Amino acid sequence: MDKQKTFARNLEAIRRIHGQSLAEFAKAADIPKSTLQSIRLNGHTTLDTAIRISDALGLPLDSLVGDDHMPEKVDLIQHILKSIDWFQTLSADDQEEVLLHFRKILEKAGK
């Protein structure tokens, strides 16, 4: 995948994990909404804009253009966070039982 498409996909993944609209994300990234819409279409932007976005997000620019798997990582993080919410609704006994099974799975996976 080319760097422009990776950049566009990664920005969209970050927007999703923050649960922001395009307008909210554009404001947080310190860019006009129209610029964000353009980047989402083809990933093309100036280096200055890309740097401003990475600075505003607190992420290195190379992670935004070089990490082809960021959307999958974001999906995993979202799933884990939802699982934590679910886990916290369980009783103490049920939590302990889930942890016991999880430990057994990790033991089997480690063999």
C-alpha positions, 0 to 999 in steps of 0.5 A, spaced: 500 500 500 502 506 498 504 511 503 498 516 501 493 511 502 496 508 509 496 516 511 488 516 509 486 509 512 490 511 519 487 518 520 480 514 519 482 509 524 484 514 529 478 518 528 474 512 529 477 510 536 476 517 538 469 517 536 469 524 533 465 526 527 469 529 521 468 536 523 471 534 531 477 530 528 479 536 523 478 541 529 482 536 533 488 535 528 488 543 527 486 542 519 480 545 515 474 539 515 475 540 507 482 538 507 481 532 512 475 530 507 480 531 501 486 527 505 480 521 506 479 521 499 486 520 496 491 521 502 494 527 498 496 533 502 502 537 503 508 535 508 506 541 512 499 539 513 501 532 515 506 535 520 501 539 523 496 533 523 501 529 527 503 534 532 496 535 533 495 528 534 501 527 538 503 521 534 510 521 530 509 522 522 512 516 520 507 512 524 501 515 520 504 514 514 508 507 515 504 503 519 500 499 514 496 495 520 494 501 524 486 500 523 487 493 525 490 495 531 485 500 533 479 495 532 483 490 537 484 496 542 476 498 541 475 490 542 479 490 548 476 496 551 469 493 550 471 487 553 474 490 559 467 494 560 463 487 560 468 484 565 467 489 570 460 488 570 461 481 572 461 479 579 467 477 583 466 470 582 465 470 575 471 475 574 475 470 577 472 464 573 474 468 567 481 469 569 482 462 570 480 460 563 484 465 560 490 463 564 489 456 561 488 458 554 495 462 555 498 456 558 496 452 552 498 457 547 505 458 550 506 450 548 
